[in-house]
Amino acid sequence: MPVDPRFYPASGPHDLARLAAVSGARAVGDAARMLANVAPLGSAGPTDVSFVDNRRWLPVLRECRAGAVVLTEAFIAEVPEGCAALVSPQPNLAFARIAALFHPGPVRVGGIHATAVVAPDATIGEGSDIGPYAVIGAGVRLGARCVVSAHVVIGPGCVFGNDCRLFAHATVSHCLAGHRVTLHEGARVGQEGFGFTPTPEGRFVTIPQLGRVVLGDEVEIGANSCIDRGAMDDTVIGAGTRLDNLVQIGHNVTTGRGCVIVSQVGISGSTTLGDYVTVAGQAGFAGHLKIGSKARIGAQAGVIADVPPGMEMMGTPALPRRDFLRASVHLRNIGAQGGKSAAAQDGRTRPKDTD
């Protein structure tokens, strides 16, 4: 179905040449052809732009009615007559840039809502929007063009660079953030880490958590994700790293650049991830581990030991992918053989129905 203009106002139409320039794609077709929006391949019409990134969509491409399609050179022969092509080695990236051109997001007008509470010594950068009932504490510094939505709380002393976005009900404390950082709805950054020690009487005493959270440029934190501040050293999320919704990052965790951490992942304290590590959903990490750069951790993996760079791990406890798959086949074969052996040993047969 088409993009709903109530939620995503469009900037179009734009001609094919403009789309090619913005996306870095090569236009094949009438450069002056006007396109009005983006749409899924199966429902796109003559004024819509769509994309193909996988061979399995070729049957849909051959029958589509789209005005233009973003695709690789390998698929250009499948484009139907009357449809223009935007050829790119990375169709997803090119289409993302085109979609952003058509739907650039709300225009910032700048200003502080009358119900917001802003400390007198807080610094609000030029062109920033502060929404209803937001609370900005003493000594906070926000860069230019930041968006602080309704009911956001930014604790004393926090720093954000330019073009940051904090969506409704996010809370931040003890945090230093770079430029273009995004906190989605309900994200919690900088709360006390899970550190305590027992007393002889069996009670627990909280160990003061005296570190900070440092967020690199272009870090994005998903809705309802939590990042604990450090106990003594900082918790550090490297530049360009993205956390999905419902991720838990323990105190003193450090990630490198460009890590991707999918929903419901839990990373225990003082674990270190290298650059460009990918962690699939519901994986869990013991504390004080070292995960090498470009490692890939499979869904629901339980990581209890260090992982070398570039290694792909699966299962609980996590094993190298090849070992895990081999073990899975072996266990399945044992189960099948064992079931047959047990039946053969005691002569059991399936009872006949007597009804």
Secondary structure, 3 states (H helix, E strand, C coil): CCCCCCCCCCCCCEEHHHHHHHHCCEEECCCCCEECEECCCCCCCCCEEEECCCHHHHHHHHHCCCCEEEECHHHHHHCCCCCEEEECCCHHHHHHHHHHHHCCCCCCCCEECCCCEECCCCEECCCCEECCCCEECCCCEECCCCEECCCCEECCCCEECCCCEECCCCEECCEEECCCCEECCCCEEEECCCCEEECCCCCEEECCCCCCEEECCCCEECCCCEEECCCCCCEEECCCCEECCCCEECCCCECCCCCEECCCCEECCCCEECCCCEECCCCEECCCCEECCCCEECCCCEECCCECCCCEEECCCCEEHHHHHHHHHHHHHHHHHHHHHHHHHHCCCCCCCCC
